[in-house]
């Protein structure tokens, strides 16, 4: 599903963020990416979604070489991805329904299909009764659930999550991971950047540990 082959990323101001990084994630896997702040976790996610491009090496996603993907094809590639962020990144002047519908509207889905998918996604995360509320009226855990619904509403092949439980207490974090596991069971692949070692230890999944841009170790 996702393969990094000797990938490096250099920034003009801060130098090397990733150095000769290689790993492979198979379809339907859930993999955690760990490391201290600045280790390169967010850079890996940005390269995977073509938010940025690598300086060296090769990245293959779903059989496509991202280094050869033209700017015109990037939106089509991202339809296969769902993105989840620590700070939720919801539109506070839009309702829960409108926030979740956004990827479908960008993808020009039929109006009836939008309604059906949005409500199915909200039902899955337990927020169907709050579709008319605005994000600021929700708790932090509920806002993150809206972010998850938005990430899965278009049925992506893979979800990239950047510290998705970083602002949540342990109980809410565990509930979010239960949701992720439910989606994994139906074939969605996950790459989750997290520094929550206790949460990761409670999950029996592969871990990629970054240190100053290097792959320092793997395990479970």
Order of alpha helices (4+ residues) and beta strands (2+ residues): beta-beta-beta-alpha-beta-beta-alpha-beta-alpha-alpha-alpha-beta-alpha-beta-alpha-beta-beta
